[in-house]
Amino acid sequence: MFDIRENLKRLPDKPGVYLHKDKSGKVIYVGKAVSLKNRVRQYFQTPKRQDAKVRAMVSHIEEFEYIITDTEMEALILENNLIKKYMPQYNVLLRDDKTYPYIKVTMGEVYPRILKTRRVLSDGSKYFGPYTDVGAVNQMIDLLNDVFILKRCSAQNFANGFQPCLNYHIHRCRGICTGGISSEEYRKEIQKAIDYLNGKNKGLMEELERRMTEASANLQFEQAAQYRDQIAAVKAVSEKQKVVLSTTGDLDVVLLSRGQVGVHVIVFFVRQGKHSGRETYHLQAMPEESNAEVITAFLKQYYSPSVMAPKEILLEEELPEADLLEKWLSDLRGSNVKLTIPQKGEKKAFLDLSKRDVIELSKGLDERARNQQEKASAISEALSSFFGFQADNRWRIEAYDISNTNGIDSVGAMVVFENGKPVRKDYRRFKIRTIEGPNDYGSLQEVLYRRLKRGLKGDPSFSKMPDLLLMDGGKNQVAVVEQVLSALNLSIPVAGMVKDDHHRTRGLVYQQEELELRSNPVLFKYIASIQEEVHRFAIDYHRGLRSKKLRKSILDEIDGVGEKRKMALLSAFGSIDAIRQASTEELSKISGMNRSVAEKIHQHLNNSIVK
């Protein structure tokens, strides 16, 4: 049995991280310390010196452990990682699951491309963002690719005789693979795109207006209309961002809102001097925790390699760990990051404007948080009543489905729900490796075994184990998963989501019995949403792989179709789907085609439809 008093005597006077655990061994708090000896002992002093939160936590501590680090900075980083891993009950927790898109210019490539990404890497590329409007990001990328005729494929090396793709034939690529443009000339076009992303849209507007005038003068009215539409698109995208600062720097404004229901942090984004949006985040925090403590916890959990901190973060008040936080954020970014409390000037004006916006916003945040809290509680009660478990709003549910076409390209999908909401960053996809043919049971066993085994081995991507497993299926699916759990010596409840004749959720199979859900509207709606989501996720993945495979190789599989005929088909119809929908007569009219090959194409493509 763990003796707290004896173990307190052994604590080292060194920096590190400590973990408090309850009687079940569950981590309920993670903290860092300059001196583990002094910090951990404070929790077990006279209760009168402690606030309500600490007293409540200490009453549940049955044991603790610690990890020694060389420096306080290492302790901060480790503390942050462990909080994200264990999501302890008494820590301030960032609950929202949001990753925002960036625009990436692959400057490390000879012919750079412009892409959308949600990960910022140290790979020599230029990154712009984050953006809160995904539609605007897609619009910008399409616009720049079309206007400057940029490279779209990922290929880096082209063998002699390499045949250009469809984009070249429809004038959406300069034919880099054919030597159609030098890297120096191409870089000039990329720089024009970068100028636009840096907020300098004047050059782009002038170029488009010049092209439109030239096309109109040459009586190329369709081309002129395209330039006119592109000019309108540039204006529309640019107007989504309002200039708020005379400088062209990037900064975030981070503000706190305490409502009657919960604590929220609102982040306002300023990129290149332009206000590009805001986002709100709900946090799990105790009333006793100060604003500075909550903001500090938020900054440590929010900024990461995938959410890069800007050069400056504006705050309302000083933070107790400001110097340490600045150093950590600077290391994360790779350049200096400042935490600033502006006292005057345009930054102070923007901070005040943001604060007024938060006051108005907080009214709706409270209502939204209350509705979500009530929904999560209702779902928790329904689950607890149905399965006979102890109520807990933090239930982690993992649902699984298998998708294939007659046993070909089998894939598995895993979706995760917590607090009544999907946790999309924890979704996972699996290609089936060991099962041949249409064997959904074997595929399901493979997926569950791989997922659970990686969790048991400590893989960070699978470290959080589920409280409940849901299978898209009935008794047989449940039975094969229970075999996997038994082999791994795990005890996790498993239920099957059963559908009716109209492919809608009907009930749950649990402990060999099928239980009707329609009498429990809350649970019925929740399970139906999970079943629909895992099915969608599996189908999307399967279709994506299958379509990719079809686009790459299906024409090459047809006897009599070589490179010339393939390019003639793609140039004439534009896509595999359009070729599939064409009649034999339409196919036979293509240059270089004959009736016999046209019949083969029509038959082959229409026998390969994914259903």
Sequence and secondary structure as in RCSB ss.txt:
>XXXX:A:sequence
MFDIRENLKRLPDKPGVYLHKDKSGKVIYVGKAVSLKNRVRQYFQTPKRQDAKVRAMVSHIEEFEYIITDTEMEA
LILENNLIKKYMPQYNVLLRDDKTYPYIKVTMGEVYPRILKTRRVLSDGSKYFGPYTDVGAVNQMIDLLNDVFIL
KRCSAQNFANGFQPCLNYHIHRCRGICTGGISSEEYRKEIQKAIDYLNGKNKGLMEELERRMTEASANLQFEQAA
QYRDQIAAVKAVSEKQKVVLSTTGDLDVVLLSRGQVGVHVIVFFVRQGKHSGRETYHLQAMPEESNAEVITAFLK
QYYSPSVMAPKEILLEEELPEADLLEKWLSDLRGSNVKLTIPQKGEKKAFLDLSKRDVIELSKGLDERARNQQEK
ASAISEALSSFFGFQADNRWRIEAYDISNTNGIDSVGAMVVFENGKPVRKDYRRFKIRTIEGPNDYGSLQEVLYR
RLKRGLKGDPSFSKMPDLLLMDGGKNQVAVVEQVLSALNLSIPVAGMVKDDHHRTRGLVYQQEELELRSNPVLFK
YIASIQEEVHRFAIDYHRGLRSKKLRKSILDEIDGVGEKRKMALLSAFGSIDAIRQASTEELSKISGMNRSVAEK
IHQHLNNSIVK
>XXXX:A:secstr
   HHHHHHT  SS EEEEEE TTS EEEEEEES HHHHHHHTTS GGGS HHHHHHHTT  EEEEEE SSHHHH
HHHHHHHHHHH  TTS EE       EEEE TTSSS  EEEES   SSS EEE   S HHHHHHHHHHHHHHHT 
  S      TT    HHHHTTSS  GGGT S HHHHHHHHHHHHHHHTT  HHHHHHHHHHHHHHHHTT HHHHH
HHHHHHHHHHHHHHTSEE  SS   EEEEEEEE SS EEEEEEEEETTEEEEEEEEEEE  TTS HHHHHHHHHH
HH BTTB   SEEE SS  TTHHHHHHHHHHHHTS  EEE   SHHHHHHHHHHHHHHHHHHHHHHHHHHHHHHH
HHHHHHHHHHHHT    TT EEEEEEEEEETTEEEEEEEEEEETTEE GGG EEEE  S  SS HHHHHHHHHHH
HHHHHHTT GGG S  SEEEEES HHHHHHHHHHHHHTT    EEEEEE TTSSEEEEEETTEEEE TT HHHHH
HHHHHHHHHHHHHHHHHHHHHHHHHHHHTGGGSTT  HHHHHHHHHHHSSHHHHHHS HHHHHTSTT  HHHHHH
HHHHHHT    
